[in-house]
Amino acid sequence: LAHKPKILVARAIFPEALVKLEAFYEVHSNQSDQLMSAEALQKALSDVQGALVTGSERIDASALALAKDLKVVANISVGYNNFDIPAMNAAGVMATNTPDVLTDTTADFGFALLMATARRITESEHWVRAGKWDQWSIVNNPLGMDLHNSTVGIIGMGRIGQGIAKRALGFGMKVIYHNRSQLSAEDEKACGASYVAKESLLQNADHVVLVLPYTAQNHHTIGAAEIALMKPTATLVNIARGGIVDDSALAQALQAGKIFAAGLDVFEGEPQVHPELLKCSNIVLAPHIASATEKTRRAMVDLAIENLQAALDGKEPPSLINTEVFSKA
Ligand code: 8YV
């Protein structure tokens, strides 16, 4: 048998996926489930042709410095802010991600977080567990905000944003959105959404949902000034990336009652959570699980493997980000 190409699997994946890979490749795998250090990653990339990473490993010029044979890094994630694309282009390394397979699962979770936040579900559970439920009450129950007949403002109207819009329509909500570019009239119609300026969205939305990619321009898209535009009764949901929201400003706003509540799946510096956020009761916290269902996490791993395999077989990967690297190869 010809020499098997070497690949890196940078973090624990499903055992059956590893078995599948081992049939074709010599696999160097970090199954400890701990994020590899920058040094370990740089060293591991020095003698492999492909790598599977999980959205958190920084792939930049330094990570690629010793990588002489590397052809592809496949992210098991749709967001790829961990990739320095110009550096990967310069090194001739293909970058791939996992779009589509997680759209509905992630939109479902965005909606779940929106509902839990507006209706204070986790706060209510804590209340019950703490033995505070001594009687039913008109006034002394955790009173929430309605979704039906309210306006949801979606910032970032890609596949997942549109998925949330479609779900919101089913709840009788009005949908406004802001995005880098306006959708086609046909796509706007399909999700019943109207394009507005960011300021107008913040002023008019009863619920703001963030689903935009994390780029340098999107750092702190929501900070103190933006929160100040929101209604005091509004909720804010972030299923995009930490860093899009200024967590310190958000914690201050939640504590001062400047907005009603927040639902967060992602955090600046996660898995650390800002200590001031942990002190807020009007918040729903989740450990970056919007794509985490049995079926979808497997589909993400499978798509990442498909991307890696295509690249190593000299074919165009189905979700190639930097197409220029493939056309030059
Ligand atoms: C991933 C995500 O689970 O796809 C994304 O962008 O945030 C999640 O689906 C996470 O990046 C870890 O791979």
Residues whose N, C-alpha, C, O or C-beta is under 5 A from the ligand:
A	BS01	8YV	T54 G55 I76 S77 V78 G79 A240 H288 S291
